[in-house]
Amino acid sequence: MSEFPASAMHSARSGSFRVRSARAEDGAALGALDRDTWSTLHAVAPEPVPPYDPFFDSTHRPEHYLVAEEVGGVGGVGETEGAEGGGELLGYIRLVPPTPLACNRHVRQIQGLAVAEAARGRGVARELLHGAYDEARRQGAARMTLRVLGHNAPARALYESEGFTVEGVLPGEFHLGGEYVDDVLMGRRLD
């Protein structure tokens, strides 16, 4: 992924942010953001406990992620050090091919979207999605897919407002918090 142009800068109610490609030095801040936003509303993996695994590893590389970064703000817990702009990381989206198959290379899948609690309602998730569409198109993709838990009404509403439609449901696929939860498959074209 490449650095996003200045046109990816956005003004929001409490400051400006930009969407850019993740860098290796973002790992610690993204790990903290991931732990801070963990919830059974969207996570099927157990709640993280110390010692924490690194955010980036051989299958979760910086080039798979876009981040939303505060610009001109005061920074904070998720502040990246030494990075140009160096603002607080407000959120991330992970975008990868769903399989290694050549016949599937026209598809990109969202495999994670998180926004810091304090940044919600500022359009961060929507701008991360728009950045992901642009990046997927740049990579030659014509289609985007995702999986979302059936009880995650806010995420489902966001995706539907962005043109994603339900393409399948795996009823009761996960047992979370004492309840069976559907796994909802959604997709959209990128043209």
PyMOL commands that set and color helices and strands:
alter all, ss='L'
color gray80, all
select helices_A, chain A and resi 6-8+24-36+62-64+102-104+117-119+124-138+153-161
alter helices_A, ss='H'
color red, helices_A
select strands_A, chain A and resi 9-12+15-21+65-71+89-96+107-115+143-149+165-176+179-189
alter strands_A, ss='S'
color yellow, strands_A
deselect
rebuild
show_as cartoon
